[in-house]
Amino acid sequence: MTRTVAVPRNAPAHVLALARVRSLAARPVGPFRVVPARRRTQPFSIHHQ
């Protein structure tokens, strides 16, 4: 997956989530991007650490 926005590794989880949502919003994937993106708010920080 190519990222449109360059994010540092020490960036907080909400920044990463924003970048991911933005890149996903750029390409229409359908309802698949809305549901998992909102459900993965908590594990995101743990997963990226």
C-alpha positions in Angstrom: 0.0 0.0 0.0 1.4 3.3 -1.0 1.0 6.2 1.4 0.1 9.6 0.1 1.2 11.4 3.3 4.6 10.8 4.8 4.2 10.3 8.6 7.0 9.9 11.0 7.2 6.7 13.1 6.8 8.5 16.4 3.5 10.1 15.1 0.5 9.6 17.4 -2.2 7.0 16.5 -4.7 9.6 15.5 -2.3 11.1 13.0 -1.7 7.6 11.5 -5.4 6.9 11.4 -6.1 10.3 9.7 -3.4 9.5 7.1 -4.9 6.1 6.5 -8.4 7.3 6.2 -7.2 10.1 3.8 -5.4 7.6 1.6 -8.3 5.3 1.6 -10.7 8.1 0.9 -8.6 9.0 -2.1 -9.4 5.7 -3.7 -13.0 4.5 -3.4 -13.0 1.1 -1.8 -16.6 1.1 -0.7 -18.1 0.4 2.7 -15.1 -1.7 3.6 -13.0 1.3 4.5 -15.6 2.8 6.9 -16.3 -0.1 9.2 -12.8 -1.4 10.0 -11.3 2.0 10.1 -13.6 3.1 13.0 -13.3 -0.3 14.8 -9.5 -0.2 14.8 -9.1 2.9 16.8 -7.8 1.3 20.1 -5.6 -1.5 18.8 -4.1 0.9 16.3 -1.7 2.5 18.9 -0.8 -0.9 20.3 -0.3 -2.4 16.9 1.9 0.4 15.6 4.1 0.4 18.7 
